Amino acid sequence: MGVAAEKPVYSVPFVERTGMRRIEERRGYSKLLMPLDGNANHVDVMYLGAFCVLAEAIAAGPGISILDTARHFPIIKDIAVDFHRMAASDVTGEYELTESHIAALEADLERKGSAGYTAEVPMHDADGALVATGRVTVKLLSHDWSGRA
């Protein structure tokens, strides 16, 4: 199973309004930054919703990177964020799928039209302190998926 010739463009205006930026993305890997500016709460620390958006985007990126978007699409099944400490700075996070995990996902997509993974996404402030951890379940589905197998 091959990857689409062009990188898929999944655009969500809500996410774009956060100002989130890509630091690095490649096959099976995503590292993103959520700026504090525009995403602070009433006490000038990162709003919890911004952590959710960041975790979701980081978790989905590696799956999206392996999809043939003419045949498949991603969805988020669930998300939880454990807040560890306040972040008064930009926040970064990253997640990577191993090549063996990618091969298993691709095999499931071919065999049954769906695949999934759960990403544990650590998020750090500008000083490198762990401020939150996201747990995101990502589903990859065939456009003609009907809930079989």
SEKOLVO-33131 format. One record per residue (C-alpha): residue number from 1; residue in one letter; x, z, y. Coordinates in nm, 2 decimals, always signed. Last residue first. Example, Ala and Ser with C-alpha at 12.3 -4.5 7.8 and 13.67 -1.06 7.14 Angstrom:
// residues 2
+-----+-----+--------+--------+--------+
!   n ! res !      X !      Z !      Y !
+-----+-----+--------+--------+--------+
!   2 !   S !  +1.37 !  +0.71 !  -0.11 !
!   1 !   A !  +1.23 !  +0.78 !  -0.45 !
+-----+-----+--------+--------+--------+
// end
This chain:
// residues 149
+-----+-----+--------+--------+--------+
!   n ! res !      X !      Z !      Y !
+-----+-----+--------+--------+--------+
! 149 !   A !  -1.46 !  +1.08 !  -0.66 !
! 148 !   R !  -1.72 !  +0.89 !  -0.45 !
! 147 !   G !  -1.82 !  +1.01 !  -0.11 !
! 146 !   S !  -1.90 !  +0.66 !  +0.01 !
! 145 !   W !  -1.57 !  +0.53 !  +0.14 !
! 144 !   D !  -1.60 !  +0.18 !  +0.27 !
! 143 !   H !  -1.38 !  +0.24 !  +0.58 !
! 142 !   S !  -1.14 !  +0.42 !  +0.35 !
! 141 !   L !  -1.08 !  +0.79 !  +0.44 !
! 140 !   L !  -0.79 !  +1.01 !  +0.54 !
! 139 !   K !  -0.89 !  +1.38 !  +0.57 !
! 138 !   V !  -0.69 !  +1.63 !  +0.78 !
! 137 !   T !  -0.72 !  +2.00 !  +0.74 !
! 136 !   V !  -0.56 !  +2.19 !  +1.02 !
! 135 !   R !  -0.40 !  +2.53 !  +1.03 !
! 134 !   G !  -0.25 !  +2.60 !  +1.37 !
! 133 !   T !  +0.01 !  +2.86 !  +1.45 !
! 132 !   A !  +0.04 !  +3.02 !  +1.79 !
! 131 !   V !  +0.30 !  +3.16 !  +2.04 !
! 130 !   L !  +0.63 !  +3.13 !  +1.84 !
! 129 !   A !  +0.90 !  +3.19 !  +2.09 !
! 128 !   G !  +1.13 !  +2.89 !  +2.17 !
! 127 !   D !  +1.18 !  +2.97 !  +2.54 !
! 126 !   A !  +0.95 !  +2.68 !  +2.64 !
! 125 !   D !  +0.67 !  +2.81 !  +2.42 !
! 124 !   H !  +0.64 !  +2.74 !  +2.05 !
! 123 !   M !  +0.36 !  +2.61 !  +1.83 !
! 122 !   P !  +0.38 !  +2.63 !  +1.45 !
! 121 !   V !  +0.15 !  +2.37 !  +1.28 !
! 120 !   E !  +0.05 !  +2.44 !  +0.92 !
! 119 !   A !  -0.10 !  +2.11 !  +0.80 !
! 118 !   T !  -0.36 !  +2.08 !  +0.53 !
! 117 !   Y !  -0.38 !  +1.75 !  +0.35 !
! 116 !   G !  -0.63 !  +1.49 !  +0.25 !
! 115 !   A !  -0.70 !  +1.18 !  +0.06 !
! 114 !   S !  -1.00 !  +0.94 !  +0.03 !
! 113 !   G !  -1.08 !  +0.60 !  -0.11 !
! 112 !   K !  -1.06 !  +0.71 !  -0.47 !
! 111 !   R !  -0.76 !  +0.53 !  -0.63 !
! 110 !   E !  -0.60 !  +0.35 !  -0.33 !
! 109 !   L !  -0.65 !  +0.65 !  -0.09 !
! 108 !   D !  -0.53 !  +0.89 !  -0.36 !
! 107 !   A !  -0.22 !  +0.68 !  -0.42 !
! 106 !   E !  -0.14 !  +0.67 !  -0.05 !
! 105 !   L !  -0.18 !  +1.05 !  -0.02 !
! 104 !   A !  +0.05 !  +1.10 !  -0.32 !
! 103 !   A !  +0.32 !  +0.87 !  -0.17 !
! 102 !   I !  +0.30 !  +1.05 !  +0.16 !
! 101 !   H !  +0.34 !  +1.39 !  -0.01 !
! 100 !   S !  +0.65 !  +1.25 !  -0.19 !
!  99 !   E !  +0.79 !  +1.11 !  +0.14 !
!  98 !   T !  +0.74 !  +1.46 !  +0.30 !
!  97 !   L !  +0.48 !  +1.50 !  +0.57 !
!  96 !   E !  +0.61 !  +1.64 !  +0.90 !
!  95 !   Y !  +0.46 !  +1.87 !  +1.17 !
!  94 !   E !  +0.56 !  +1.96 !  +1.52 !
!  93 !   G !  +0.47 !  +2.18 !  +1.81 !
!  92 !   T !  +0.54 !  +2.22 !  +2.17 !
!  91 !   V !  +0.40 !  +2.44 !  +2.44 !
!  90 !   D !  +0.45 !  +2.42 !  +2.82 !
!  89 !   S !  +0.49 !  +2.76 !  +2.99 !
!  88 !   A !  +0.31 !  +3.09 !  +3.03 !
!  87 !   A !  +0.24 !  +3.12 !  +2.66 !
!  86 !   M !  +0.06 !  +3.44 !  +2.55 !
!  85 !   R !  +0.13 !  +3.58 !  +2.21 !
!  84 !   H !  +0.04 !  +3.53 !  +1.84 !
!  83 !   F !  -0.28 !  +3.32 !  +1.85 !
!  82 !   D !  -0.38 !  +3.20 !  +1.51 !
!  81 !   V !  -0.55 !  +2.87 !  +1.54 !
!  80 !   A !  -0.81 !  +2.73 !  +1.29 !
!  79 !   I !  -0.91 !  +2.38 !  +1.22 !
!  78 !   D !  -1.14 !  +2.19 !  +0.99 !
!  77 !   K !  -1.22 !  +1.85 !  +0.84 !
!  76 !   I !  -1.04 !  +1.65 !  +1.10 !
!  75 !   I !  -1.09 !  +1.27 !  +1.05 !
!  74 !   P !  -0.86 !  +0.99 !  +0.98 !
!  73 !   F !  -0.93 !  +0.61 !  +0.93 !
!  72 !   H !  -0.86 !  +0.35 !  +0.66 !
!  71 !   R !  -0.88 !  -0.02 !  +0.58 !
!  70 !   A !  -0.80 !  -0.21 !  +0.90 !
!  69 !   T !  -0.62 !  +0.11 !  +1.01 !
!  68 !   D !  -0.35 !  +0.07 !  +0.74 !
!  67 !   L !  -0.26 !  +0.43 !  +0.75 !
!  66 !   I !  +0.09 !  +0.59 !  +0.73 !
!  65 !   S !  +0.13 !  +0.69 !  +1.09 !
!  64 !   I !  -0.23 !  +0.82 !  +1.11 !
!  63 !   G !  -0.14 !  +1.09 !  +0.85 !
!  62 !   P !  +0.17 !  +1.20 !  +1.05 !
!  61 !   G !  -0.03 !  +1.21 !  +1.37 !
!  60 !   A !  -0.33 !  +1.41 !  +1.25 !
!  59 !   A !  -0.15 !  +1.74 !  +1.23 !
!  58 !   I !  +0.01 !  +1.71 !  +1.58 !
!  57 !   A !  -0.31 !  +1.60 !  +1.74 !
!  56 !   E !  -0.52 !  +1.88 !  +1.59 !
!  55 !   A !  -0.26 !  +2.15 !  +1.67 !
!  54 !   L !  -0.24 !  +2.03 !  +2.03 !
!  53 !   V !  -0.61 !  +2.02 !  +2.08 !
!  52 !   C !  -0.65 !  +2.37 !  +1.93 !
!  51 !   F !  -0.37 !  +2.51 !  +2.14 !
!  50 !   A !  -0.54 !  +2.36 !  +2.45 !
!  49 !   G !  -0.86 !  +2.54 !  +2.35 !
!  48 !   L !  -0.67 !  +2.87 !  +2.36 !
!  47 !   Y !  -0.59 !  +2.82 !  +2.73 !
!  46 !   M !  -0.22 !  +2.85 !  +2.80 !
!  45 !   V !  -0.14 !  +3.12 !  +3.05 !
!  44 !   D !  -0.23 !  +3.14 !  +3.42 !
!  43 !   V !  -0.47 !  +3.44 !  +3.40 !
!  42 !   H !  -0.79 !  +3.23 !  +3.45 !
!  41 !   N !  -0.68 !  +2.98 !  +3.18 !
!  40 !   A !  -0.40 !  +2.73 !  +3.19 !
!  39 !   N !  -0.44 !  +2.37 !  +3.06 !
!  38 !   G !  -0.40 !  +2.17 !  +3.38 !
!  37 !   D !  -0.03 !  +2.25 !  +3.42 !
!  36 !   L !  +0.07 !  +2.43 !  +3.10 !
!  35 !   P !  +0.17 !  +2.10 !  +2.95 !
!  34 !   M !  +0.10 !  +2.04 !  +2.58 !
!  33 !   L !  +0.40 !  +1.88 !  +2.41 !
!  32 !   L !  +0.41 !  +1.68 !  +2.09 !
!  31 !   K !  +0.62 !  +1.63 !  +1.78 !
!  30 !   S !  +0.48 !  +1.41 !  +1.50 !
!  29 !   Y !  +0.62 !  +1.30 !  +1.16 !
!  28 !   G !  +0.50 !  +1.10 !  +0.86 !
!  27 !   R !  +0.64 !  +0.77 !  +0.98 !
!  26 !   R !  +0.77 !  +0.83 !  +1.33 !
!  25 !   E !  +0.66 !  +1.02 !  +1.64 !
!  24 !   E !  +0.87 !  +1.21 !  +1.89 !
!  23 !   I !  +0.80 !  +1.38 !  +2.22 !
!  22 !   R !  +0.45 !  +1.26 !  +2.27 !
!  21 !   R !  +0.28 !  +1.41 !  +2.57 !
!  20 !   M !  -0.04 !  +1.61 !  +2.63 !
!  19 !   G !  -0.18 !  +1.55 !  +2.98 !
!  18 !   T !  -0.50 !  +1.74 !  +2.88 !
!  17 !   R !  -0.71 !  +1.45 !  +3.01 !
!  16 !   E !  -0.58 !  +1.23 !  +2.72 !
!  15 !   V !  -0.73 !  +1.47 !  +2.47 !
!  14 !   F !  -1.08 !  +1.44 !  +2.62 !
!  13 !   P !  -1.04 !  +1.06 !  +2.65 !
!  12 !   V !  -0.98 !  +1.02 !  +2.28 !
!  11 !   S !  -0.77 !  +0.72 !  +2.20 !
!  10 !   Y !  -0.67 !  +0.63 !  +1.84 !
!   9 !   V !  -0.44 !  +0.33 !  +1.87 !
!   8 !   P !  -0.30 !  +0.22 !  +1.54 !
!   7 !   K !  +0.06 !  +0.10 !  +1.54 !
!   6 !   E !  +0.06 !  -0.27 !  +1.46 !
!   5 !   A !  +0.17 !  -0.42 !  +1.13 !
!   4 !   A !  -0.06 !  -0.19 !  +0.94 !
!   3 !   V !  +0.12 !  +0.03 !  +0.68 !
!   2 !   G !  +0.15 !  -0.10 !  +0.33 !
!   1 !   M !  +0.00 !  +0.00 !  +0.00 !
+-----+-----+--------+--------+--------+
// end
